[in-house]
Amino acid sequence: MYQTSPESTIATEHRADALVCTALPALQDNYIWVLDDGAQAVVVDPGQAAPVQAMLRARQLQLAAILLTHHHADHVAGVPALLADAPGAPVFGPAVEAIATVDRPVRGGERVAVPGLALDFQVLDTPGHTRGHIAFYSADARLGAPRLFCGDTLFACGCGRLFEGTPEQMHASLGGFAALPDTTRVHCAHEYTLANIRFALACEPGNRVLQAFDREASALREKGQPTVPTTLGDERARNPFLRVDVPEIAATLEARAGRAVPPGAPRFAALRAWKDVFQP
């Protein structure tokens, strides 16, 4: 369960005898994810240093490693300042993107061992949002559930905009998550949920799971609490970008296009193009 501290607005998932997962709000709508064991911490996509530095000081944590999913500034800009405080901390990031601070370039199919935490991640290739975007997945028992740190590939009820990749790439990247269990917690990097829900309801207005999540997410945001992580099982039940071939979404797309839209990647492309211009 996530609890939000009124004085810090840091949302932390507390689990006894396990690694602690913290969502640090940053910039306009980013989340920086931090995993720690009470002594060592690994940080995912620090687009801003100050929230991480404040947490590390407050909890007396040592930075063990940094994981980067892609090169955009709102995911990497905080790295130099963090390394100034913790020289020698390894920075893992996509091998095919030019990120100056990455000293451990990785590719899909490789594994990352975080020093100090004995924590292992599987690297997944997820191009689409950027050319070399990657995600990090771990099923370590100390996490309580499998965890997917997916950057800007998958969001609650949405997916990333295609800045460098193609619809076919993003559709394949999202399809690659199909091998992961429904219990996998999806740690995306932005609080886009309410806007994504509005689009998802336009795509599939009869989805009762989505309707219920609309009420739940709205209540969370009214309290200043994050709507993420979600789970892959939940996303499969309500995220239109994982549901492009269900009948109601296919019918909505074809009614909008005035023609048949082939299943799979063509439907995904039509859905993503609609989302880019969608006005609720």
C-alpha positions as CSV (number, residue, x, y, z in Angstrom):
1,M,0.0,0.0,0.0
2,Y,1.2,3.5,-0.8
3,Q,1.1,6.2,1.8
4,T,1.7,9.8,1.2
5,S,3.5,12.0,3.7
6,P,1.8,15.4,3.9
7,E,5.0,17.2,4.6
8,S,7.0,15.6,1.8
9,T,4.5,14.2,-0.7
10,I,6.7,11.2,-1.0
11,A,4.7,8.0,-1.7
12,T,6.3,4.9,-0.2
13,E,5.2,1.4,-0.3
14,H,6.1,-0.1,3.1
15,R,6.6,-3.8,3.3
16,A,8.1,-5.6,6.3
17,D,11.3,-7.5,5.6
18,A,11.4,-6.4,2.0
19,L,12.8,-3.7,-0.2
20,V,11.0,-0.4,0.1
21,C,9.7,1.2,-3.2
22,T,9.2,5.0,-3.2
23,A,7.7,7.2,-5.8
24,L,9.3,10.7,-5.8
25,P,7.3,13.4,-7.5
26,A,9.5,15.5,-9.7
27,L,9.3,18.3,-12.3
28,Q,5.7,18.8,-13.6
29,D,4.3,15.2,-13.6
30,N,7.3,12.8,-13.4
31,Y,7.9,10.1,-10.9
32,I,11.4,9.0,-9.9
33,W,11.4,5.5,-8.5
34,V,13.7,4.5,-5.6
35,L,14.2,1.0,-4.2
36,D,16.1,0.6,-1.0
37,D,16.9,-1.9,1.8
38,G,17.4,0.8,4.5
39,A,21.1,1.3,3.6
40,Q,21.5,1.1,-0.2
41,A,19.3,2.6,-2.9
42,V,18.9,2.2,-6.6
43,V,17.2,5.1,-8.5
44,V,15.3,4.9,-11.8
45,D,15.1,7.8,-14.2
46,P,16.2,10.8,-12.0
47,G,15.1,13.7,-14.2
48,Q,15.8,15.9,-11.2
49,A,18.4,15.5,-8.4
50,A,16.9,17.5,-5.5
51,P,14.1,15.1,-4.6
52,V,16.5,12.1,-4.6
53,Q,19.1,13.9,-2.6
54,A,16.6,15.0,0.0
55,M,15.4,11.4,0.4
56,L,18.8,9.9,0.5
57,R,19.8,12.4,3.3
58,A,16.6,11.9,5.2
59,R,16.9,8.1,5.3
60,Q,20.7,8.0,5.4
61,L,20.9,5.9,2.2
62,Q,23.9,5.4,0.0
63,L,23.3,5.5,-3.8
64,A,24.2,2.1,-5.2
65,A,23.2,2.5,-8.8
66,I,21.1,4.5,-11.3
67,L,18.9,2.9,-14.0
68,L,17.9,4.9,-17.1
69,T,15.3,3.9,-19.6
70,H,16.0,6.5,-22.3
71,H,17.8,9.7,-23.1
72,H,15.1,12.4,-22.5
73,A,16.1,15.2,-20.1
74,D,13.2,14.6,-17.7
75,H,14.6,11.2,-17.1
76,V,18.4,11.8,-17.0
77,A,19.0,15.5,-16.0
78,G,19.6,14.7,-12.3
79,V,22.3,12.2,-12.9
80,P,25.4,14.4,-12.8
81,A,24.5,16.0,-9.5
82,L,23.7,12.5,-8.0
83,L,27.1,11.2,-9.2
84,A,28.8,14.2,-7.7
85,D,27.5,13.0,-4.3
86,A,28.2,9.4,-5.1
87,P,31.2,9.1,-7.4
88,G,31.6,5.6,-8.8
89,A,27.9,4.6,-8.6
90,P,27.3,2.7,-11.9
91,V,24.7,4.1,-14.3
92,F,23.0,1.5,-16.5
93,G,21.2,2.7,-19.6
94,P,20.4,1.9,-23.2
95,A,23.4,0.9,-25.3
96,V,22.0,2.5,-28.5
97,E,21.3,5.9,-27.1
98,A,23.9,8.7,-26.5
99,I,23.7,9.4,-22.7
100,A,26.9,10.9,-21.5
101,T,26.6,9.6,-17.9
102,V,25.9,6.0,-18.8
103,D,29.0,3.9,-18.0
104,R,27.2,0.5,-18.1
105,P,25.4,0.3,-21.5
106,V,22.9,-2.6,-21.7
107,R,20.6,-4.2,-24.2
108,G,17.5,-6.3,-24.2
109,G,18.2,-9.9,-23.0
110,E,21.0,-8.8,-20.6
111,R,20.8,-8.7,-16.9
112,V,21.8,-5.9,-14.4
113,A,23.1,-6.8,-11.0
114,V,22.8,-3.8,-8.6
115,P,25.8,-3.7,-6.3
116,G,25.1,-3.6,-2.6
117,L,21.5,-4.6,-2.9
118,A,22.0,-8.1,-4.5
119,L,19.1,-7.1,-6.8
120,D,18.9,-8.4,-10.3
121,F,17.0,-6.9,-13.3
122,Q,16.2,-8.3,-16.7
123,V,16.6,-5.7,-19.5
124,L,13.9,-5.5,-22.1
125,D,14.1,-3.7,-25.4
126,T,11.1,-1.4,-25.8
127,P,11.7,0.9,-28.7
128,G,9.0,3.3,-29.8
129,H,9.0,6.3,-27.6
130,T,12.7,6.6,-28.4
131,R,14.9,4.6,-30.7
132,G,16.7,2.7,-27.9
133,H,14.2,2.8,-25.0
134,I,14.6,-0.1,-22.5
135,A,12.7,-1.3,-19.5
136,F,13.9,-3.1,-16.3
137,Y,12.1,-6.1,-14.8
138,S,12.7,-7.9,-11.6
139,A,10.8,-10.8,-9.8
140,D,13.0,-10.7,-6.7
141,A,10.9,-12.0,-3.8
142,R,11.9,-9.1,-1.6
143,L,9.9,-6.8,-3.9
144,G,6.7,-8.5,-2.9
145,A,5.6,-8.7,-6.5
146,P,7.3,-8.6,-9.9
147,R,8.2,-5.0,-10.9
148,L,8.4,-3.4,-14.3
149,F,10.2,-0.1,-14.6
150,C,9.0,0.9,-18.0
151,G,9.8,4.6,-18.3
152,D,7.6,6.1,-21.1
153,T,6.6,2.9,-22.8
154,L,3.5,1.9,-20.9
155,F,1.4,4.2,-18.7
156,A,-1.7,3.6,-16.6
157,C,-4.4,3.4,-19.4
158,G,-1.9,4.7,-22.0
159,C,1.4,4.4,-23.7
160,G,4.2,6.7,-24.7
161,R,4.1,9.1,-27.6
162,L,6.2,8.0,-30.7
163,F,9.0,10.6,-30.9
164,E,11.6,8.4,-32.6
165,G,10.1,5.0,-33.1
166,T,7.3,3.6,-35.3
167,P,3.9,2.3,-34.4
168,E,5.0,-1.2,-35.3
169,Q,7.9,-0.9,-32.8
170,M,5.8,0.3,-30.0
171,H,3.1,-2.3,-30.6
172,A,5.8,-5.0,-30.5
173,S,7.3,-3.5,-27.4
174,L,4.0,-3.6,-25.6
175,G,3.4,-7.1,-26.9
176,G,6.7,-8.1,-25.3
177,F,5.1,-7.5,-21.9
178,A,2.7,-10.4,-22.6
179,A,5.2,-12.9,-21.2
180,L,5.1,-11.1,-17.8
181,P,2.6,-12.2,-15.1
182,D,-0.6,-10.3,-14.4
183,T,0.7,-9.5,-10.9
184,T,3.6,-7.4,-12.3
185,R,3.5,-3.9,-10.9
186,V,3.9,-1.3,-13.6
187,H,6.1,1.6,-12.5
188,C,5.8,4.2,-15.2
189,A,7.5,7.6,-15.1
190,H,4.5,10.0,-15.4
191,E,1.2,10.9,-13.7
192,Y,-0.8,10.9,-16.9
193,T,-3.6,8.7,-15.6
194,L,-6.6,10.9,-15.6
195,A,-6.0,12.2,-19.1
196,N,-5.4,8.7,-20.3
197,I,-8.6,7.4,-18.8
198,R,-10.6,10.1,-20.6
199,F,-9.2,8.8,-23.9
200,A,-9.7,5.2,-22.9
201,L,-13.3,5.8,-22.2
202,A,-13.7,7.4,-25.6
203,C,-12.3,4.2,-27.1
204,E,-14.2,1.7,-24.9
205,P,-17.1,3.4,-23.1
206,G,-18.7,0.2,-22.0
207,N,-15.6,-1.1,-20.1
208,R,-16.8,-1.4,-16.5
209,V,-13.3,-2.1,-15.2
210,L,-12.2,1.2,-16.7
211,Q,-15.2,3.0,-15.3
212,A,-14.4,1.8,-11.8
213,F,-10.7,2.9,-12.2
214,D,-11.9,6.3,-13.3
215,R,-13.6,6.8,-9.9
216,E,-10.6,5.3,-8.0
217,A,-7.9,7.3,-9.8
218,S,-9.9,10.5,-9.4
219,A,-10.2,9.9,-5.7
220,L,-6.5,9.3,-5.4
221,R,-5.5,12.4,-7.2
222,E,-7.9,14.5,-5.1
223,K,-5.9,13.3,-2.1
224,G,-2.6,14.1,-3.8
225,Q,-1.7,10.4,-4.0
226,P,-0.2,8.7,-7.1
227,T,-2.3,6.5,-9.3
228,V,0.6,4.2,-10.0
229,P,2.0,1.6,-9.9
230,T,-0.8,-0.4,-11.5
231,T,-0.5,-4.0,-12.5
232,L,-0.2,-5.6,-15.9
233,G,-3.4,-7.6,-15.2
234,D,-5.3,-4.3,-14.6
235,E,-3.8,-2.7,-17.7
236,R,-4.8,-5.7,-19.9
237,A,-8.3,-5.2,-18.7
238,R,-8.6,-1.4,-19.3
239,N,-5.7,0.0,-21.3
240,P,-6.8,0.6,-25.0
241,F,-3.2,0.2,-26.3
242,L,-3.1,-3.4,-24.9
243,R,-6.7,-4.0,-26.2
244,V,-6.6,-2.8,-29.8
245,D,-8.3,-5.9,-31.1
246,V,-11.2,-6.2,-28.6
247,P,-14.5,-5.7,-30.5
248,E,-15.6,-2.4,-29.0
249,I,-12.3,-0.7,-29.6
250,A,-12.1,-2.1,-33.1
251,A,-15.6,-0.9,-33.8
252,T,-14.8,2.6,-32.4
253,L,-11.7,2.9,-34.6
254,E,-13.5,1.8,-37.8
255,A,-16.4,4.1,-37.1
256,R,-14.0,7.0,-36.7
257,A,-12.0,6.0,-39.8
258,G,-15.0,5.2,-42.0
259,R,-13.3,2.0,-43.1
260,A,-12.0,-1.3,-41.9
261,V,-8.8,-1.1,-39.9
262,P,-6.7,-4.3,-40.0
263,P,-6.0,-5.9,-36.6
264,G,-2.7,-5.6,-34.7
265,A,-0.2,-2.9,-35.5
266,P,-2.5,-1.0,-38.0
267,R,-5.1,-0.7,-35.3
268,F,-2.5,0.4,-32.8
269,A,-1.2,3.0,-35.2
270,A,-4.7,4.4,-35.7
271,L,-5.3,4.5,-31.9
272,R,-2.0,6.2,-31.2
273,A,-2.6,8.8,-34.0
274,W,-6.0,9.5,-32.5
275,K,-4.6,9.9,-29.0
276,D,-2.1,12.5,-30.4
277,V,-5.0,14.8,-31.4
278,F,-7.6,13.8,-28.8
279,Q,-9.5,16.6,-27.1
280,P,-11.6,15.4,-24.2
